[in-house]
Amino acid sequence: DDRSKLDMNFDYIVLASTHIKPEVDLVQRSSLEIDATNGGIAVNGSLEAFDSVFVAGDAASFYSKSLGRRRVEVYDHAINSGLICGRNMSGQQKAPAIYNHLPAFVCSLPSLGITFECVGEINSKLKTVGVWLAKRDEETGKPVQGKTDFDRGLIYYLKDSAVVGVVCCNASECVEAARDIISQKNLIKDAAADQLRKKILLAPESWIYIKETHPFSSQEG
């Protein structure tokens, strides 16, 4: 039964995208710019590649104020970038709309009762700080310090001392707050765990379990 729950022990979960390669052969014969690093067609803030030529979805290499130039292959981006392109192509606005949306993608594992909602740059090479609800004692219901079931929490991805990505595990209500944190680009230089444990309030502080990882290492910080 796909809806049943299974008990599994694991060290890591890998969320892998299909890495769709955009078809740009036709564009290469035109005057449009191809992003040599990310692939796709380079566009400006209004998703315009050339005068009255707009590009949406995974074919667009767009500039994000929070994360720099990037290209993403997720449904959320396809829908929202398409809406911006449509508005700008209609010419009904005095000034073109700017694409400021931070796309998210969802990975659902129904048999495990887990849903991941991911925003920003999710990269295993980055340092992470996980903020999890602590495991509860079955008899008292009180949190057990130093232990967690990893079934509800937030994983922050850091680059150059700033949060660039967040994974919300069974925490759908935190997605918009995660977008705000990435957009703010606040520097987190020292004691990252202490600063991030309160960025998005999951529960009282005594109920929180922190797990840090470093690039190419799973050791706790």
Number of C-alpha atoms within 10 A of each C-alpha: 5 9 10 9 13 11 6 6 6 5 5 7 6 6 12 7 10 7 10 11 12 14 13 15 8 8 13 12 8 9 9 16 15 19 17 10 10 16 18 25 27 24 24 18 15 21 27 21 21 14 6 9 12 21 23 22 23 24 22 28 27 30 19 17 16 19 16 9 16 18 22 24 20 18 15 17 20 17 13 18 26 17 15 21 22 14 15 21 15 9 11 9 10 7 9 18 16 14 19 17 15 21 19 22 17 17 13 13 12 13 13 15 13 16 19 21 19 24 23 23 22 18 15 15 14 19 20 27 24 23 26 24 25 25 20 16 10 9 6 7 9 13 18 17 13 11 15 20 12 17 16 18 24 29 21 29 27 24 16 11 15 19 28 25 25 29 27 24 23 18 17 14 10 19 20 12 14 24 21 12 20 24 19 13 15 11 13 17 10 9 9 19 18 12 11 19 21 14 12 14 13 19 14 9 12 12 17 24 22 22 17 18 18 17 12 10 12 14 10 10 13
